Each structure stands twice: as C-alpha cells, then as structure tokens.
Amino acid sequence: MSYINRFTGVACSVVLASATLTASLPLQAGNTGAFVGGMLTSRVLHNMSARTQAEQDQAYYAQQQSQQVQQAPVSSTQSTEQKLDELNKLAAGGYITPEEYKAKKQAIIDAM
C-alpha cells in the first residue's frame, strides 16, 4: 500500500507541475484544471471507499469473535453420565468431601 501511496503522490506532483506549466496557455488552461480536479476527486473517492471497506471488515470480524464466545459450551448441556463422571473424578482426586459428593450426586439424579 505504501508503494501505491508514493506512486500516487508522484503522479499528483507531475500533474500539478504540468498544470502549472500549461496554465499559462489560454487554450489548455480550462482542460488542465478539469483534469487535475478529476484526479483529486478520484483519489478522495478511492480513499473513502477503502476506509469504508476497512470499517466493514472490522465490524464483521468483531461480530464473528462475539459469536464464537457466545457459542462456548455450557456445563448444563452435559449429559447426566458426563456430570456423574466428572463428580467421580473430583471425589477420587480429593477435591470434594464425601458429604459434598453425596449431595451433588443426589442433585444430579434429582434433576433427571
């Protein structure tokens, strides 16, 4: 993109220099002004279009990221068997007491 910007800057400089040199000629003065105006208008419109496209892309990717976060699995979607397996692993690892194990196991069974 930097190469394009430099090329455009050089092209505009050449156009402006030629406009300055030929502006003294009465027959070409009007045509040169229109040409330079057209070049500048074209560049401004291109920049606006590129900025709009970049903003749309940014909004799209932000929306995609938020949808991925919302689609994260929730523990309530686990089956009863998966919940009991996880509870057994916690109890076997000593992370919960036997009383907590019994209470949670009963709660899982009651939710069936």
URTADA-V948198 format. One record per backbone hydrogen bond with DSSP energy under -1.0 kcal/mol. CO is the residue of the C=O (numbers start at 1). NH is the residue of the N-H. If there is no record, write none. Layout:
# URTADA-V948198
co	nh
CO	NH
CO	NH
This chain:
# URTADA-V948198
co	nh
1	5
2	6
3	7
4	8
5	9
6	10
7	11
8	12
9	13
10	14
11	15
12	16
13	17
14	18
15	19
16	20
17	21
18	22
19	23
22	25
25	29
28	32
29	33
30	34
31	35
32	36
33	37
34	38
35	39
36	40
37	41
38	42
39	43
40	44
41	45
42	46
43	47
44	48
45	49
46	50
47	51
48	52
49	53
50	54
51	55
52	56
53	57
54	58
55	59
56	60
57	61
58	62
59	63
60	64
61	65
62	66
63	67
64	68
65	69
66	70
67	71
69	72
74	77
75	78
79	83
80	84
81	85
82	86
83	87
84	88
85	89
86	90
87	91
88	92
89	93
90	95
91	94
97	101
98	102
99	103
100	104
101	105
102	106
103	107
104	108
105	109
106	110
107	111
109	112
